[in-house]
Amino acid sequence: MEKKYQAVTAAIRDWLEHGQYEDDAKLPTESALMQQFGVSRHTIRKALGELEAANWVYRVQGAGTFVTAKAKRTVAQPPRGTVAVVATYLNDYIFPSIIAGAEQVLRQAGVSLMLASTHNDPVLEAQTLATLAANPVSGVIIEPSQSAFGLANRAGYQKLLAAGVPVLTINAKAADLPIPALVMDDFEGGRLATQYLLAWHHVNLLGVFKTDDRQGVDRMNGFVTALQQAGGPSTGSFLQYRTETPATALEGQLQQVLRRADRPSAVVCYNDAVAQRVATVAQRLGLAVPGDLSLIGFDNAGLTTAGGEALTSIAHPKTQMGQDAAALMLKLLAAKPGAATPQSRVYPPVVVAGASVSDLGA
């Protein structure tokens, strides 16, 4: 467990790395630092001693503690400290792979990892951002909660940026804030998934999309666009749900649609977990996948139907995204103050064929 003086040392070193104090500038007094960090004088003195030993600062008797000029620092300091990774969920689905990818790169650079989860709840996200602002970290990698509605906690993000803490987002963008993002091209993914089913001669399609996340809205828009572009006899409808929607409610809607005489022959699903749920509902109704109902999901999470068929899915980079996010964060930590915000990265969608889609034209 990180000791208090180590946290203070890391925070002050981060200030100096990012140019919050000029060469030979005087640092706040011990009393001011005690108040800012909520620690004892002994802790502050131990932290300043660590920084002095590493040649980050120097002390002048009776005058205070000052910033060592960059040219006089004998050893270039690698990016160290703690990076917080804040995900909507931590222990299920694709998130462990994203986190593992980030941890691998950060650990190799000597940077510690702190994990937090918002459960896709803006209230919990606000509390997490407040905690990070009060207990400074070197950087923050975060997936915005309920991103379809914009940035719910914009002020929390701005507070971190104002404090010199670099922030980047995954799976959704942070509106117009100067924050780089690593995201899938979810609109194109939805369009590609729909085109894939149309190419296999399915003309009556259902889409099931989560609409409080930007990913779900974009995938749904891609679904609609593909159907509009196809024209002809193709028809489509969709079901929408949100984080708080009970599983039984969504399953009830699916049962109603799949019991109809004009039921869809294929379903585009928000992700593989939803595709797996659709397959379970279909099985209860005596429908086989893919014989009676074809499915395509998102994320290539390695899930199967109740009958053991591997899901056809749009690939998500998962581990690669985590690695790329960590590498970008290290660049942000090493960047000079005032440097331009790095460009966001958009991953193109790719269909990974499984065994959950049948060809109606065969």
N, C-alpha and C positions, 0 to 999 in steps of 0.2 A: 504494500500500500504506500502511495506517495506521501511523504511527510510534508508538513506545512511549509517548512523553509524551502523545500525543493519546488513546491508550487510557486512560491514567491520568486525564487531564483529564475524559474522558467518564464514567468510572466514578465519580469523586468528585462531579461535577456531578449524576449520577443519584442519589447518596446524598442530596444537598441538595434535589433536586427532590421526593424522596419522604419528606422529613422524618426521615431517620435521625439528623440532628443538629439540635437546637433553635437558634433565633436566638442568636448570640453564644457558641455552644458552641465549645469548643476541639477542633480536629481532632487526630488522632493525630500523634505526632512524625514528623519526616522519617525517622528510623531505623525506626520501626514501619511506615510506609508503604513504605519500601524493602523490608522483609521481606515485607509482604503482597503487593506486586505483583511482587517478584523483579526489581527494576530498580535502577539506580544512583541516588546522591544527586542527580547532575546532572539526571536525568530527573524525579525528584520535584520538584526546585526549579523546573524549567521548567514542569511541569504546574501547580504552585501559582501561578506567575507568570501563567500564562494565566487561571487562575480569578480572581486578584486584579484583573487588567486588565479582566475582564468583570464585576467587582463582586460576585462570588459569595463571596469571602472577603476578610479583611484581616489584616495581620500586625502584631504588637506586638513591638517589639525586646526580645529576651531572654525573651519569654513564649510565643511560638508563633504559630500560624495559627488564626484564628477565623472562624465563619460570619457573613457579613453578614446582618443582619436583613432579612426579606422586604420590610418597608416601605421600606427604604433602597436596595433594588435598583432602579436607575434605569430599567432596561428589562426588561420581562417576557420571560423566555427561552422560546423555542419548544421543543417536544420535539425534542431532537437525540440523537445517539448512534448505536448500532447495534442493530438487531433481527435476531435469528437466526431463520431459517425452516428448520425441520428436518422434512423429508418422508421418507416411506418410500422413495420413488424421486424422482429429479430430472428425468431427461432423456427420459422416455417417457410415453405415454398422456396422462392429463388433467393431470398435475402441472405441466408447463411453463405451462399456462394459469392455474393457481392462483397459481403463483409470480409470473407476469407481472402479475396483478391486484394482488397485494400490493406488488410493487416500484413500481408506478405511484403508489399512494397514499403510500407511505413516502417516495419520492423527492420528491414535491411538498411534503412536510412537512420536508424537509431531513434525513431519517433514512436512514442507510446500511443496506444489506441484507447479511446473511451467510447463506450457504447450507450445509446439511449434509444428508446422506442416511444413513439407518439400514439400508436394504435390508430393512426389516421384521424386523430382528434385534435382540432385546432386549439382547444383549451389546454390539453397536455403539451402541445407544441409550444404554446406561449410560456408555460411553466418551464419547459426545458430550455428555451432561449434565454429566459430570465436567469436561470441557474448558471448557464454558460457565461452570461455577461457578468455575473457577480463573482464567478470563480474562473478567471481568465484561462482560456486554452489557446494553443497556438493557431489552430484553424478549425473550421467546421465543414464537414461534408453532410448534407442533409437532403432528405426527400420531403418536399413540402406536403403538408397534410391537406386533404380535400382540395387539390389543386385546380379543379374545374371552376372554382369560385374565385380565382385570383389568389393573391398572397394574403391569407387571413391575418398573419402576424407580421405585417410589413415593418412596423416600428421595431420589433425585436430583431429583425435582420439588419435594419439600418443602425441599430445601436451597436451591434457587433462590428459592422463595417467602420463606424465612426471611431471605435476603439482600436482600429488597426488590425482586427482579426479577419483574415481572409476566409471567404465563404464560397462554396460551390454547391450546386444542387445536382441530384441524380433523378432521372425518370420524369422530371418536370422542370420547367423554367421558372425563374423568379421575376416574372413580368419585366418591367423596365429597369430594375436595379442592376448595377454593374457587377453582376455575379455570373460567372460562366456556368454552363450546364452540360451534362452528359445525358442524352436522351435518345430513345428510339424514334424513328420516323413513324409514329403511330398512325397517322393518316394514311400513309402509303401502305403500312402493314394491313390496315383494315381493307383497303382497296385490293391489295394483292391476295389476301385470304379469300375475298369474295370472288375475284376473278378465277382463282384456282378451282372453286366449286363450280362456277359457270363453265369452265373448260371441261369439267367432268360431267357436263350435261344436266346439272341441277338448275331448275328454273324457279322453284318455289323455295325461297330461303327465309330463315329466321335469324335475327341477330340478337344476342343477349349481351348487354353492355352495362358496366358500372359507370354511372354518370356524375359522381362527385369527385372523380379523378380526371385530370386532363387527358390521360392516356385513353380512358374509356370513351370520352367525348370524341377525341380525334379518330379512334378506331371506328366508332359508329358513323362518323361523317365519311370516312373512307368507304365503309360498307354501302352507304346510301349513294355515294358518287359512282361506285362501280356498277350498281344496278341501273343508275340513270344513263351511264355511258353504254351499257350493254343494250338497252332498249329491247325491242322484240317482246317475246312472251314472258320475260323474266319478271318476277314479282318478289317483293320482300316486305317483311314486317319485323318489328323488334320489341323486345322487352327491356325495360330499364330497372335498375336497382341501385341502392346506395349502401354505404358502409353499415348503416343501422338497420337495413332491411333484414328481417328474420329469414333464416334459411327456409323455413316452412312456407313463408309467403311466396318466395321465388319459385319453390318447387310446385306450389299450388298453381301458379300461373303457367308453368311449363306443362303441367298435366293437362290443363284446359286446352292449350294449343295443340299438344301432341295427340289428344283424343279426337280432334276434329277430322271430319272426312277429307277435308282439303289440307291436311297437315303438311308442314314443310318436309322436304326430303333431305335437307341439310341445314346445319346451324353453324354460324360464325360466333364464337364465344370470346368474351372479354379476355379470358386467360385459360390455361389448362385446368386449373382447379374448377372453374365453372363448367368446362367441357366434361370433366369427370362427373360432376353433379348431374348434368344433362343426361349423360350415359346411364347413370343410376336410375333416374326417373324413367327413362325409356325402357330399361330392363323391367321395372315394375309394371309397365304397361304392356309387356310382351313384345317390345320392339328390339330388334337386334341391331347392333352397330358393327359394321357399316351397312348390312343388308337392307335394313328398313330405314335407317337414319344415319347420315354422314355427319361427321363433326370435324371442325378445325379450331384450334385454340391459339393462344399466344404464349410465348416464353420458353417453349421446348423444355419444360420442367421435368421430363422423364416420367410423366404419369401415364397410366393406362386406364382403359375402361374396365368395368366390372368383369367383362369377359376376357380381359388380358390383352386387348388390342392396344398397341402403342398409338398415341394420339398424333395425328398430323398437326403441325404447329408452326407458327412464325417464331423464328429463333430470337432469343434475347441473349446479349453478350455476357450477362451475369458476372463471372469471374473477371473477364476482360474489362468490364465496366468498372469493377472495383479497383483493379490495378491501374486503369487509366485515371480514375478519380484521384487515387493516392499520388500518382506521378504528377498530375496537374497541381495538386495541393502542395507538393514539394517545390514546384516551380513558383507558386504564389508566395510561399514562405521565404524563398530565396530572392524574390524580386525586389528591386529598389523602390522606395516610396515614389508614388506618382506614376509608376509604370502602367502601360496600357493593359486593360483587362483582356486576358487570353480569350480566343475564340471558343465558342461552345462546340461540342462535338455531337453530331447526329449519326446514329448507326442505321444503315439501310436494312430493310427487312428482307429475310430469306425464308422461303418455305422449307421446312424439314418434313419430308414425307414419312408418315407412319402407316398404320393399317386401319384408320378410322374413316376413310373416304372411299366410296365405291363409285364406279363410272356407270352412270345410267345409260350411256350410249353404247356400252359394250355388248 
